[in-house]
Amino acid sequence: MSNNTKALRDGIVLTTILAMVFTVWPALDLWVSGLFYSNTHGFWLGKVDVIQNLRKAIWSLILLTLFFSLAALIFSKIVRTTTPRLDKVWEVIVLTYLLGPALLVNAILKEHWGRARPSTITEFGGTRDFTPALIPSDQCATNCSFVSGEGAGSTALLIAILLIVRNMAPGRYTRHMTIAAFIIAGMGLSFRVLMGRHFLSDTILAALFVTLIALTILQLKRYRNIRLY
């Protein structure tokens, strides 16, 4: 069994366990969000310029990575190959972005699940009702809380960087790039919680869903020689 297959198996188990945790103890979401909420100032960290600027920078990096990978893929198909392995890496990255953040997260879940965002529920000064993560609701009409779009994008960014650095010849800065990728993805996920835009479950499950999609793609015969884990 390959490392990618083992990671997929473990990811499915972890996702199932965490889904059960957030279903049995939905108040966990309220407790975590409450750590960043003030009765006087609301989710005040969302108003800090440094955090807002970092969030925008991460989102720009998410899009830049997608466009770069798409351009590299087109270049490898039309002009000339980069390397046989990297040609497939670009395919996996683009597929992960399209099937994860674009299709599953933004087109399906966020548009149809109906979960209200933390900043809009009665517990945090809003008018909407809180609902557990895994239960569809009618508290939001569009662009809803479950799951986090930027969390999914941050995870896709992390996966893209890992795919690139782990399928090229080891370089001097490989380890540094890997660490930086995890830090950036971690910030992208956590910012949405501390700003009151998403619950903890929204971000964690978004990250897991996108990771499972990437690992599933890597089970295809064409991509079995691509290393992620």
N, C-alpha and C positions, 0 to 999 in steps of 0.2 A: 504494500500500500504506500503510495507516494505521500510526501509531506502535505501537498495540497489536498489530497483526499482525506487525510487524517484531520487537517484543519477544518474541512467542510463538515466532517462528522462531528467534531467537537463544537463547531459553531452552531450546528443544528441543536445539539444538546443544550448548549448555553442559552440560545434563544428561547428554547422551550422552558427552561428553568426560570429565566427572567420574566417571560410572559406570565408564568404562573405567579411569580412573586408580585408583580404589579397588579395582577388580577385579585389576588388574595389580600394584599395590603395596598390598596389604592391611595391610602392616606400618606404613603411614602412620598408620592409626588407633591402633595400639599406641604409636607414638612420641609422637603428640600427647597421648594420655591419660596416658602416662608422665610427661609434664612436670608433671602436677598430682598425682602419686602419690608417697607417701613410704612406705618399708618399715616405718617406725615408726608413722606416724599415718594411713596409708591416703590416701584423697582428703580431706585435712584441710580444704580450702576449703569443702567441703560442711557442715562443722560450725561455720562462722563465722556468728554471728547476723545480722550485717548482710546477708550474701549470702542467707541463708534468708529474711529479712524482705523483701528486694527481690524475690526470686523469688515469694513469696506475693503481693506487691503487683502484680507484673506479671500473674500468673495471674488475680487479681481483675479487673484492667483488661481482660484478654482476654474474660472472661465478661461484664463490664459493657458492653463495646462490642457484643457479640453481642445482649444483651438490649435495649440501647438501639436498635439497628438494627431488631430484630424489632418493638419497640414502635412505632417510627417507621413501619415498613412497614404494620402493622395500622392505625395512625392514618390513614395516607394512603389506605388502602382503604376504611375504614369512616366516618371523620369527614369529612375533607377532604384534598385534595392538599397536600403541602408545596410543591414545585415539580415540574413534569414531569420534569426531569432528576434531581432528588434522589429522587423516587419510585422511579426505576429503580436508583439507587445503592443504596438500602436492599435491593432485591431481589438485586442482585449480591453485596452483603456477606453476606446471610443464606445465599445459595446457596454462596458460597465457604466459609463456615464449615461448612455441612452436608456438602458434597461432599468437602471437604479434610480438616480436622482430625477431624470426626466420622466420616465414612464410610470414606474411603480409609485414613487413618492409624490411627485407634483401632479401628474395627470390622473392618478387613480386615488391614492389614499387621501391626500390633502384636499382634494375636490369633493370627496364623497363620504368621508368618515364622520365629519360633523363635530369634532371635538373642539371646544372653545379653548382659546389661549389663556394662560395663567392671568394675564393682566386684565382679562375681560370677565372673570368669574367673580361671584359675590364674595368669596373669601378674601379677595384682594381688591375690593372696591369696585368691581364691575357689576354687571346685571345678568350674566349667564350662569348656568349651572355647571358645576364640576362633574365630569364623567370619567370613569376609569379608562385606561388606554385602549384596552382590547374590546371595548363595547361601543359599537357605532351609535352616534347621537345625532340630534337635530339642533344643537346649540351654536352651530356655525354654518354659514351658507357656502363659503368658498375660501380657499387658501387657509385652511384650518390648521390646528395644532398637531394632529397626528398624521404623519410623523414630521420630523424637522427636515425641511428642504436644504437648509444650509448645513445641517449636520450630515445629511447624505452627501452633499457636495464636498464637505471637508474630508469625509471618509474616502470618496472617490479620488480626491487629490492625493491622499496618503497612499492609497493602493497604486495609483499611477506612478508616484515617485519610487515606491518599493519595486514595482515591476521594472522600471527603467534601470535603477541602480543594481538590482540583483540579476539582471540578464545581460549586463555589459561586463567587459573585463574589469576586475576589481581595480578601482582607482584610489588615488590618495585621499579623496574627500568622500568616499562612499559612506563611511560610518557617520561622518558629520551630517551628510545630507539625510541619512535615515533618521537620526536623532531630531534634526530640524523639522522633518516631515511629521513626526509624531507630536512634536510640540505645537506646530501650526494647526494640525488636525484637532488636538486637544483643546486649543483655544477656540477654534471654530465651533466645536460642540458645546463647550462650557458657556461661551458668551450668550448663547440663545436661552440658557436657563437663567443666568444671573440678570439678564435684561427683561425677564418676565414674558418672553415670547414663546417659550416652549417648556414643557415639563421634562423632568429627568428621563422618564420613560420614552418620550418623543425622540430624544437625542440618542439614547442608548440603542433603542430598537432600529432607528434609522441607520446607525452605524452597522449594526448586525445584518440588517436586510441587504445593504449594499455589499457588505463583505461576502455574504452567502451567494449573492448573484455573481460576483467576480469569481469565487471559488467554483461555482457551478459551470461557468464558462470554461474554466481551466480543466474541467473534466472531459471536454470535447477532445476527440482524437487529435485534431489539428493543433491544440494548445497544450498537450500533455507534457511537452518538454519545456514549457515556460515556468519559471520559478517565481513563486510569491512567498511561500513559507519554506 
